[in-house]
Amino acid sequence: MKIMVVDDEEDVQLLFRQRFRREIKQGKIEFHFAFSASEALEYLQSQGSECVVLILSDINMPGMNGLELLKIIKETFSNLKVFMITAYGDEENFRIAMEYGADDYINKPVEFEKLKEKILGL
Protein backbone atom coordinates (compact mmCIF):
# COMPACT_ATOMS: atom_id res chain seq x y z
CA MET A 1 0.00 0.00 0.00
CA LYS A 2 1.58 3.25 -1.12
CA ILE A 3 0.82 6.39 0.86
CA MET A 4 1.76 9.94 -0.05
CA VAL A 5 2.46 12.35 2.81
CA VAL A 6 2.19 16.02 1.80
CA ASP A 7 3.77 18.43 4.28
CA ASP A 8 6.14 21.36 3.89
CA GLU A 9 8.07 20.31 7.02
CA GLU A 10 10.70 17.80 5.95
CA ASP A 11 11.14 16.33 9.46
CA VAL A 12 7.74 14.67 8.98
CA GLN A 13 9.51 12.18 6.71
CA LEU A 14 11.71 10.89 9.53
CA LEU A 15 8.77 10.80 11.95
CA PHE A 16 6.60 8.67 9.64
CA ARG A 17 9.48 6.33 8.81
CA GLN A 18 10.15 5.79 12.53
CA ARG A 19 6.49 5.32 13.51
CA PHE A 20 5.78 2.91 10.64
CA ARG A 21 9.16 1.14 10.71
CA ARG A 22 7.65 -2.33 11.22
CA GLU A 23 4.99 -1.93 8.52
CA ILE A 24 7.60 -0.61 6.06
CA LYS A 25 9.97 -3.49 6.84
CA GLN A 26 7.15 -6.02 6.36
CA GLY A 27 6.28 -4.44 3.01
CA LYS A 28 2.77 -3.49 4.15
CA ILE A 29 3.25 0.24 3.63
CA GLU A 30 5.43 2.31 1.34
CA PHE A 31 5.66 6.09 1.70
CA HIS A 32 6.21 8.81 -0.85
CA PHE A 33 6.81 12.31 0.48
CA ALA A 34 5.87 15.56 -1.27
CA PHE A 35 6.91 18.84 0.32
CA SER A 36 4.27 21.01 -1.35
CA ALA A 37 0.80 20.62 -2.81
CA SER A 38 2.09 21.34 -6.32
CA GLU A 39 4.78 18.64 -5.95
CA ALA A 40 2.04 16.17 -4.91
CA LEU A 41 -0.09 17.04 -7.95
CA GLU A 42 2.88 16.74 -10.31
CA TYR A 43 3.61 13.28 -8.90
CA LEU A 44 -0.02 12.14 -9.30
CA GLN A 45 -0.20 13.50 -12.86
CA SER A 46 3.06 11.87 -13.92
CA GLN A 47 2.59 8.53 -12.11
CA GLY A 48 -1.20 8.18 -12.30
CA SER A 49 -3.53 7.99 -9.32
CA GLU A 50 -3.23 4.18 -9.16
CA CYS A 51 0.29 4.61 -7.77
CA VAL A 52 -1.08 5.83 -4.41
CA VAL A 53 -3.90 4.49 -2.23
CA LEU A 54 -4.02 7.26 0.38
CA ILE A 55 -2.86 10.84 0.75
CA LEU A 56 -2.13 12.35 4.15
CA SER A 57 -1.99 16.11 3.69
CA ASP A 58 -1.19 18.96 6.02
CA ILE A 59 -3.57 21.91 5.66
CA ASN A 60 -1.28 24.87 6.30
CA MET A 61 1.46 25.01 3.67
CA PRO A 62 2.96 27.88 1.71
CA GLY A 63 1.63 28.33 -1.82
CA MET A 64 -1.34 26.06 -2.40
CA ASN A 65 -2.73 24.87 0.94
CA GLY A 66 -3.97 21.38 1.75
CA LEU A 67 -7.64 22.26 1.34
CA GLU A 68 -7.05 23.51 -2.21
CA LEU A 69 -5.06 20.33 -2.90
CA LEU A 70 -7.92 18.22 -1.50
CA LYS A 71 -10.45 19.92 -3.78
CA ILE A 72 -8.30 19.30 -6.89
CA ILE A 73 -7.59 15.67 -5.94
CA LYS A 74 -11.26 14.87 -5.34
CA GLU A 75 -12.22 16.50 -8.66
CA THR A 76 -9.42 14.86 -10.66
CA PHE A 77 -8.67 11.58 -8.87
CA SER A 78 -11.98 10.80 -7.13
CA ASN A 79 -10.89 7.26 -6.22
CA LEU A 80 -8.12 8.49 -3.91
CA LYS A 81 -8.64 8.59 -0.17
CA VAL A 82 -7.42 11.80 1.49
CA PHE A 83 -6.88 12.35 5.22
CA MET A 84 -6.32 15.97 6.24
CA ILE A 85 -3.89 16.67 9.09
CA THR A 86 -3.75 19.96 10.94
CA ALA A 87 -2.30 21.60 14.00
CA TYR A 88 -5.23 24.02 13.97
CA GLY A 89 -8.44 22.22 14.87
CA ASP A 90 -10.79 25.01 13.86
CA GLU A 91 -14.35 24.44 12.74
CA GLU A 92 -13.99 26.32 9.46
CA ASN A 93 -11.15 24.11 8.17
CA PHE A 94 -13.06 21.02 9.28
CA ARG A 95 -16.23 22.18 7.51
CA ILE A 96 -14.36 22.97 4.28
CA ALA A 97 -12.44 19.68 4.39
CA MET A 98 -15.69 17.70 4.74
CA GLU A 99 -17.36 19.77 2.02
CA TYR A 100 -14.45 19.04 -0.35
CA GLY A 101 -14.68 15.30 0.38
CA ALA A 102 -11.96 14.56 2.94
CA ASP A 103 -12.09 10.93 4.09
CA ASP A 104 -10.78 11.82 7.55
CA TYR A 105 -9.60 14.82 9.56
CA ILE A 106 -6.75 14.36 12.02
CA ASN A 107 -5.47 16.86 14.56
CA LYS A 108 -1.78 17.18 15.44
CA PRO A 109 -0.04 15.83 17.34
CA VAL A 110 -0.92 12.73 15.34
CA GLU A 111 -1.86 9.67 17.40
CA PHE A 112 0.11 7.19 15.31
CA GLU A 113 -1.48 4.03 16.75
CA LYS A 114 -4.95 5.28 15.73
CA LEU A 115 -3.63 6.36 12.34
CA LYS A 116 -2.10 2.90 11.76
CA GLU A 117 -5.45 1.25 12.54
CA LYS A 118 -7.24 3.53 10.07
CA ILE A 119 -4.64 2.96 7.33
CA LEU A 120 -4.44 -0.80 7.75
CA GLY A 121 -8.25 -0.95 7.79
CA LEU A 122 -8.51 0.54 4.28
N, CA, C and O atoms as a DFTB+ gen file, in Angstrom:
488 C
 N C O
     1  1       0.854      -1.176       0.000
     2  2       0.000       0.000       0.000
     3  2       0.893       1.231       0.000
     4  3       1.703       1.424       0.907
     5  1       0.740       2.058      -1.022
     6  2       1.576       3.252      -1.123
     7  2       0.800       4.475      -0.637
     8  3      -0.325       4.732      -1.063
     9  1       1.427       5.209       0.254
    10  2       0.818       6.390       0.859
    11  2       1.683       7.608       0.571
    12  3       2.903       7.568       0.726
    13  1       1.037       8.693       0.150
    14  2       1.761       9.944      -0.045
    15  2       1.488      10.867       1.139
    16  3       0.338      11.106       1.506
    17  1       2.561      11.375       1.726
    18  2       2.455      12.352       2.808
    19  2       2.847      13.703       2.218
    20  3       3.937      13.857       1.666
    21  1       1.945      14.683       2.341
    22  2       2.193      16.020       1.798
    23  2       2.309      16.990       2.965
    24  3       1.331      17.259       3.663
    25  1       3.509      17.508       3.167
    26  2       3.765      18.429       4.281
    27  2       5.021      19.227       3.947
    28  3       6.007      18.671       3.464
    29  1       4.981      20.525       4.206
    30  2       6.138      21.363       3.892
    31  2       7.274      21.192       4.899
    32  3       8.386      21.660       4.653
    33  1       7.014      20.534       6.021
    34  2       8.066      20.311       7.016
    35  2       8.734      18.965       6.744
    36  3       8.107      17.913       6.869
    37  1       9.999      19.010       6.374
    38  2      10.697      17.795       5.947
    39  2      10.948      16.803       7.079
    40  3      11.165      15.621       6.810
    41  1      10.926      17.251       8.348
    42  2      11.145      16.331       9.463
    43  2      10.001      15.321       9.614
    44  3      10.147      14.317      10.310
    45  1       8.875      15.587       8.967
    46  2       7.739      14.667       8.977
    47  2       8.152      13.330       8.356
    48  3       7.668      12.275       8.766
    49  1       9.036      13.380       7.379
    50  2       9.508      12.175       6.706
    51  2      10.147      11.210       7.705
    52  3       9.829      10.020       7.713
    53  1      11.034      11.715       8.536
    54  2      11.709      10.894       9.532
    55  2      10.703      10.353      10.543
    56  3      10.768       9.183      10.922
    57  1       9.788      11.189      10.972
    58  2       8.773      10.803      11.949
    59  2       7.926       9.636      11.433
    60  3       7.732       8.650      12.144
    61  1       7.425       9.744      10.205
    62  2       6.598       8.672       9.642
    63  2       7.407       7.395       9.445
    64  3       6.899       6.300       9.685
    65  1       8.642       7.520       9.017
    66  2       9.485       6.326       8.811
    67  2       9.769       5.623      10.133
    68  3       9.852       4.396      10.177
    69  1       9.921       6.396      11.215
    70  2      10.151       5.794      12.534
    71  2       8.881       5.118      13.043
    72  3       8.922       3.979      13.508
    73  1       7.755       5.823      12.954
    74  2       6.492       5.318      13.509
    75  2       5.931       4.130      12.749
    76  3       5.189       3.329      13.316
    77  1       6.276       4.002      11.465
    78  2       5.781       2.905      10.638
    79  2       6.909       1.952      10.243
    80  3       6.805       1.237       9.247
    81  1       7.975       1.948      11.023
    82  2       9.158       1.144      10.707
    83  2       8.802      -0.325      10.451
    84  3       9.242      -0.908       9.460
    85  1       8.007      -0.920      11.345
    86  2       7.654      -2.333      11.221
    87  2       6.843      -2.587       9.942
    88  3       7.125      -3.526       9.198
    89  1       5.842      -1.747       9.696
    90  2       4.991      -1.926       8.517
    91  2       5.775      -1.743       7.220
    92  3       5.506      -2.418       6.227
    93  1       6.746      -0.827       7.233
    94  2       7.602      -0.607       6.061
    95  2       8.483      -1.840       5.832
    96  3       8.613      -2.328       4.710
    97  1       9.081      -2.329       6.920
    98  2       9.970      -3.486       6.844
    99  2       9.221      -4.722       6.329
   100  3       9.769      -5.514       5.562
   101  1       7.960      -4.875       6.762
   102  2       7.150      -6.022       6.357
   103  2       6.558      -5.848       4.954
   104  3       5.909      -6.753       4.430
   105  1       6.788      -4.686       4.357
   106  2       6.281      -4.438       3.014
   107  2       4.790      -4.120       2.969
   108  3       4.184      -4.153       1.898
   109  1       4.197      -3.814       4.109
   110  2       2.767      -3.491       4.149
   111  2       2.491      -2.070       3.669
   112  3       1.460      -1.792       3.057
   113  1       3.435      -1.181       3.960
   114  2       3.255       0.235       3.628
   115  2       4.520       0.782       2.997
   116  3       5.634       0.465       3.414
   117  1       4.325       1.605       1.987
   118  2       5.430       2.312       1.342
   119  2       5.035       3.790       1.319
   120  3       3.901       4.125       0.976
   121  1       5.950       4.655       1.675
   122  2       5.657       6.091       1.704
   123  2       6.338       6.829       0.563
   124  3       7.452       6.503       0.155
   125  1       5.635       7.825       0.067
   126  2       6.211       8.806      -0.854
   127  2       5.955      10.158      -0.196
   128  3       4.849      10.418       0.277
   129  1       6.962      11.013      -0.162
   130  2       6.808      12.314       0.482
   131  2       6.853      13.437      -0.542
   132  3       7.727      13.471      -1.409
   133  1       5.899      14.354      -0.430
   134  2       5.867      15.557      -1.266
   135  2       5.896      16.741      -0.306
   136  3       5.181      16.749       0.697
   137  1       6.714      17.729      -0.609
   138  2       6.912      18.835       0.323
   139  2       6.130      20.091      -0.054
   140  3       6.349      21.169       0.499
   141  1       5.207      19.928      -1.015
   142  2       4.270      21.009      -1.354
   143  2       3.090      20.376      -2.079
   144  3       3.182      19.260      -2.592
   145  1       1.987      21.104      -2.110
   146  2       0.796      20.620      -2.808
   147  2       1.075      20.472      -4.303
   148  3       0.631      19.509      -4.928
   149  1       1.806      21.419      -4.871
   150  2       2.089      21.341      -6.316
   151  2       2.978      20.140      -6.636
   152  3       2.805      19.506      -7.676
   153  1       3.930      19.821      -5.751
   154  2       4.777      18.645      -5.950
   155  2       3.916      17.365      -5.913
   156  3       4.140      16.440      -6.693
   157  1       2.948      17.326      -5.014
   158  2       2.044      16.173      -4.910
   159  2       1.238      16.008      -6.191
   160  3       1.101      14.896      -6.701
   161  1       0.707      17.106      -6.713
   162  2      -0.086      17.044      -7.949
   163  2       0.756      16.618      -9.145
   164  3       0.303      15.841      -9.985
   165  1       1.980      17.129      -9.218
   166  2       2.884      16.739     -10.309
   167  2       3.144      15.233     -10.273
   168  3       3.151      14.567     -11.308
   169  1       3.355      14.709      -9.068
   170  2       3.606      13.276      -8.905
   171  2       2.397      12.468      -9.366
   172  3       2.545      11.501     -10.114
   173  1       1.205      12.859      -8.924
   174  2      -0.017      12.144      -9.304
   175  2      -0.253      12.201     -10.814
   176  3      -0.664      11.213     -11.422
   177  1       0.007      13.356     -11.409
   178  2      -0.202      13.499     -12.855
   179  2       0.809      12.689     -13.658
   180  3       0.474      12.148     -14.711
   181  1       2.042      12.604     -13.168
   182  2       3.059      11.870     -13.917
   183  2       2.983      10.355     -13.673
   184  3       3.255       9.570     -14.581
   185  1       2.615       9.947     -12.454
   186  2       2.594       8.525     -12.107
   187  2       1.215       7.886     -12.258
   188  3       1.101       6.666     -12.370
   189  1       0.172       8.712     -12.261
   190  2      -1.196       8.181     -12.303
   191  2      -1.701       7.932     -10.891
   192  3      -0.919       7.593     -10.003
   193  1      -2.980       8.094     -10.679
   194  2      -3.535       7.994      -9.324
   195  2      -3.488       6.571      -8.772
   196  3      -3.642       6.375      -7.566
   197  1      -3.277       5.567      -9.644
   198  2      -3.228       4.182      -9.162
   199  2      -1.960       3.921      -8.345
   200  3      -1.873       2.923      -7.630
   201  1      -0.986       4.814      -8.451
   202  2       0.288       4.607      -7.766
   203  2       0.177       4.848      -6.256
   204  3       1.065       4.461      -5.496
   205  1      -0.913       5.487      -5.826
   206  2      -1.081       5.830      -4.413
   207  2      -2.489       5.428      -3.980
   208  3      -3.450       5.590      -4.731
   209  1      -2.599       4.900      -2.755
   210  2      -3.899       4.490      -2.230
   211  2      -4.487       5.586      -1.328
   212  3      -5.701       5.784      -1.274
   213  1      -3.594       6.288      -0.623
   214  2      -4.019       7.258       0.380
   215  2      -3.075       8.451       0.374
   216  3      -1.867       8.314       0.182
   217  1      -3.661       9.629       0.590
   218  2      -2.857      10.844       0.747
   219  2      -3.122      11.408       2.135
   220  3      -4.270      11.596       2.537
   221  1      -2.046      11.673       2.854
   222  2      -2.126      12.353       4.146
   223  2      -1.583      13.750       3.907
   224  3      -0.399      13.911       3.611
   225  1      -2.431      14.762       4.030
   226  2      -1.989      16.108       3.691
   227  2      -2.168      17.081       4.852
   228  3      -3.211      17.123       5.504
   229  1      -1.124      17.853       5.085
   230  2      -1.194      18.959       6.021
   231  2      -2.105      20.016       5.388
   232  3      -2.237      20.068       4.165
   233  1      -2.728      20.850       6.211
   234  2      -3.574      21.912       5.661
   235  2      -2.761      23.172       5.412
   236  3      -2.819      23.747       4.325
   237  1      -2.006      23.599       6.409
   238  2      -1.275      24.865       6.297
   239  2       0.095      24.661       5.675
   240  3       1.024      24.157       6.307
   241  1       0.192      25.073       4.401
   242  2       1.458      25.006       3.672
   243  2       1.574      26.270       2.836
   244  3       0.563      26.839       2.424
   245  1       2.801      26.712       2.584
   246  2       2.959      27.885       1.706
   247  2       2.526      27.552       0.283
   248  3       2.545      26.389      -0.121
   249  1       2.140      28.562      -0.464
   250  2       1.632      28.327      -1.819
   251  2       0.225      27.761      -1.714
   252  3      -0.607      28.276      -0.967
   253  1      -0.031      26.714      -2.458
   254  2      -1.338      26.058      -2.403
   255  2      -1.473      25.324      -1.062
   256  3      -0.590      24.556      -0.681
   257  1      -2.578      25.562      -0.351
   258  2      -2.732      24.872       0.935
   259  2      -3.383      23.494       0.733
   260  3      -3.802      23.141      -0.369
   261  1      -3.451      22.740       1.815
   262  2      -3.966      21.381       1.752
   263  2      -5.426      21.284       1.352
   264  3      -5.832      20.307       0.724
   265  1      -6.219      22.284       1.706
   266  2      -7.641      22.260       1.336
   267  2      -7.816      22.442      -0.171
   268  3      -8.664      21.798      -0.788
   269  1      -7.008      23.324      -0.754
   270  2      -7.048      23.511      -2.214
   271  2      -6.596      22.223      -2.913
   272  3      -7.174      21.814      -3.919
   273  1      -5.559      21.598      -2.364
   274  2      -5.064      20.330      -2.901
   275  2      -6.162      19.268      -2.828
   276  3      -6.397      18.548      -3.799
   277  1      -6.827      19.172      -1.689
   278  2      -7.923      18.217      -1.497
   279  2      -8.997      18.389      -2.569
   280  3      -9.449      17.415      -3.170
   281  1      -9.397      19.629      -2.800
   282  2     -10.447      19.916      -3.783
   283  2     -10.035      19.422      -5.175
   284  3     -10.826      18.787      -5.874
   285  1      -8.798      19.717      -5.568
   286  2      -8.300      19.300      -6.886
   287  2      -8.225      17.776      -6.982
   288  3      -8.621      17.192      -7.991
   289  1      -7.716      17.135      -5.928
   290  2      -7.589      15.672      -5.941
   291  2      -8.954      15.021      -6.082
   292  3      -9.125      14.106      -6.888
   293  1      -9.924      15.484      -5.308
   294  2     -11.257      14.871      -5.340
   295  2     -11.961      15.120      -6.683
   296  3     -12.788      14.314      -7.108
   297  1     -11.637      16.221      -7.340
   298  2     -12.222      16.501      -8.663
   299  2     -11.524      15.695      -9.765
   300  3     -12.158      15.273     -10.732
   301  1     -10.223      15.490      -9.609
   302  2      -9.424      14.862     -10.661
   303  2      -9.200      13.370     -10.454
   304  3      -9.236      12.590     -11.405
   305  1      -8.970      12.981      -9.210
   306  2      -8.675      11.576      -8.867
   307  2      -9.657      11.119      -7.787
   308  3      -9.253      10.851      -6.656
   309  1     -10.928      11.031      -8.126
   310  2     -11.980      10.800      -7.132
   311  2     -11.834       9.488      -6.354
   312  3     -12.412       9.336      -5.278
   313  1     -11.065       8.545      -6.897
   314  2     -10.889       7.261      -6.216
   315  2      -9.926       7.331      -5.037
   316  3      -9.911       6.430      -4.198
   317  1      -9.125       8.385      -4.962
   318  2      -8.116       8.493      -3.905
   319  2      -8.733       8.877      -2.570
   320  3      -9.618       9.729      -2.495
   321  1      -8.247       8.229      -1.518
   322  2      -8.643       8.595      -0.168
   323  2      -7.690       9.700       0.300
   324  3      -6.490       9.652       0.029
   325  1      -8.238      10.693       1.003
   326  2      -7.423      11.804       1.495
   327  2      -7.761      12.072       2.953
   328  3      -8.912      12.341       3.297
   329  1      -6.738      11.994       3.810
   330  2      -6.880      12.348       5.219
   331  2      -6.193      13.700       5.395
   332  3      -5.032      13.863       5.018
   333  1      -6.905      14.664       5.964
   334  2      -6.318      15.973       6.237
   335  2      -5.732      15.971       7.649
   336  3      -6.321      15.421       8.580
   337  1      -4.566      16.591       7.788
   338  2      -3.892      16.665       9.089
   339  2      -3.620      18.134       9.386
   340  3      -3.112      18.866       8.536
   341  1      -3.960      18.559      10.600
   342  2      -3.751      19.963      10.940
   343  2      -3.395      20.165      12.398
   344  3      -3.809      19.404      13.272
   345  1      -2.622      21.206      12.639
   346  2      -2.302      21.600      14.004
   347  2      -3.367      22.570      14.524
   348  3      -3.412      22.889      15.712
   349  1      -4.216      23.027      13.609
   350  2      -5.233      24.016      13.966
   351  2      -6.605      23.367      13.814
   352  3      -7.132      23.266      12.706
   353  1      -7.172      22.934      14.921
   354  2      -8.441      22.219      14.868
   355  2      -9.644      23.141      14.831
   356  3     -10.553      23.009      15.651
   357  1      -9.660      24.075      13.886
   358  2     -10.787      25.009      13.865
   359  2     -11.939      24.476      13.022
   360  3     -11.749      23.697      12.088
   361  1     -13.122      24.915      13.380
   362  2     -14.354      24.442      12.741
   363  2     -14.421      24.756      11.249
   364  3     -14.931      23.955      10.466
   365  1     -13.910      25.911      10.858
   366  2     -13.989      26.321       9.460
   367  2     -13.187      25.367       8.555
   368  3     -13.684      24.925       7.520
   369  1     -11.953      25.058       8.953
   370  2     -11.149      24.113       8.169
   371  2     -11.819      22.745       8.109
   372  3     -11.830      22.097       7.063
   373  1     -12.377      22.313       9.236
   374  2     -13.057      21.017       9.282
   375  2     -14.245      21.021       8.320
   376  3     -14.424      20.081       7.546
   377  1     -15.041      22.064       8.368
   378  2     -16.230      22.181       7.510
   379  2     -15.832      22.138       6.027
   380  3     -16.429      21.412       5.232
   381  1     -14.815      22.927       5.675
   382  2     -14.361      22.970       4.278
   383  2     -13.805      21.605       3.845
   384  3     -14.094      21.131       2.746
   385  1     -13.012      20.988       4.713
   386  2     -12.435      19.677       4.389
   387  2     -13.538      18.650       4.111
   388  3     -13.443      17.873       3.160
   389  1     -14.573      18.649       4.937
   390  2     -15.685      17.704       4.738
   391  2     -16.456      18.036       3.452
   392  3     -16.858      17.145       2.704
   393  1     -16.647      19.324       3.219
   394  2     -17.356      19.771       2.016
   395  2     -16.602      19.342       0.752
   396  3     -17.217      18.963      -0.245
   397  1     -15.280      19.404       0.802
   398  2     -14.450      19.043      -0.346
   399  2     -14.249      17.531      -0.482
   400  3     -13.663      17.067      -1.460
   401  1     -14.733      16.766       0.497
   402  2     -14.678      15.305       0.377
   403  2     -13.570      14.595       1.126
   404  3     -13.218      13.469       0.774
   405  1     -13.005      15.224       2.156
   406  2     -11.964      14.561       2.941
   407  2     -12.504      13.256       3.528
   408  3     -13.654      13.198       3.963
   409  1     -11.683      12.223       3.540
   410  2     -12.094      10.934       4.086
   411  2     -11.859      10.859       5.591
   412  3     -12.441      10.015       6.272
   413  1     -11.010      11.736       6.106
   414  2     -10.781      11.824       7.546
   415  2     -10.107      13.160       7.846
   416  3      -9.564      13.813       6.956
   417  1     -10.154      13.549       9.116
   418  2      -9.602      14.825       9.559
   419  2      -8.883      14.549      10.874
   420  3      -9.509      14.162      11.860
   421  1      -7.581      14.748      10.887
   422  2      -6.753      14.363      12.024
   423  2      -6.047      15.585      12.589
   424  3      -5.433      16.359      11.854
   425  1      -6.142      15.747      13.901
   426  2      -5.467      16.859      14.558
   427  2      -4.074      16.444      15.008
   428  3      -3.851      15.306      15.423
   429  1      -3.136      17.390      14.919
   430  2      -1.782      17.182      15.441
   431  2      -1.810      17.489      16.932
   432  3      -2.612      18.322      17.352
   433  1      -0.992      16.873      17.732
   434  2      -0.041      15.830      17.337
   435  2      -0.785      14.556      16.933
   436  3      -1.774      14.170      17.555
   437  1      -0.289      13.923      15.887
   438  2      -0.919      12.726      15.336
   439  2      -0.782      11.567      16.330
   440  3       0.303      11.305      16.849
   441  1      -1.892      10.887      16.584
   442  2      -1.864       9.669      17.397
   443  2      -1.581       8.526      16.425
   444  3      -2.490       8.025      15.762
   445  1      -0.321       8.122      16.346
   446  2       0.107       7.190      15.310
   447  2      -0.530       5.810      15.416
   448  3      -0.746       5.163      14.392
   449  1      -0.836       5.341      16.622
   450  2      -1.482       4.030      16.746
   451  2      -2.875       4.057      16.107
   452  3      -3.263       3.117      15.414
   453  1      -3.622       5.139      16.346
   454  2      -4.953       5.277      15.728
   455  2      -4.829       5.417      14.217
   456  3      -5.622       4.843      13.470
   457  1      -3.838       6.176      13.768
   458  2      -3.630       6.362      12.345
   459  2      -3.310       5.037      11.659
   460  3      -3.827       4.747      10.581
   461  1      -2.436       4.221      12.307
   462  2      -2.099       2.904      11.764
   463  2      -3.345       2.050      11.593
   464  3      -3.526       1.409      10.557
   465  1      -4.208       2.039      12.610
   466  2      -5.447       1.251      12.536
   467  2      -6.292       1.692      11.350
   468  3      -6.812       0.861      10.606
   469  1      -6.426       3.006      11.176
   470  2      -7.236       3.535      10.065
   471  2      -6.642       3.142       8.722
   472  3      -7.363       2.736       7.811
   473  1      -5.322       3.264       8.604
   474  2      -4.639       2.955       7.331
   475  2      -4.737       1.470       7.019
   476  3      -5.089       1.089       5.902
   477  1      -4.427       0.634       8.000
   478  2      -4.437      -0.802       7.746
   479  2      -5.847      -1.347       7.556
   480  3      -6.029      -2.453       7.046
   481  1      -6.851      -0.561       7.972
   482  2      -8.246      -0.951       7.792
   483  2      -8.806      -0.586       6.430
   484  3      -9.939      -0.947       6.110
   485  1      -8.023       0.132       5.614
   486  2      -8.514       0.537       4.277
   487  2      -8.630      -0.649       3.332
   488  3      -9.026      -0.483       2.178
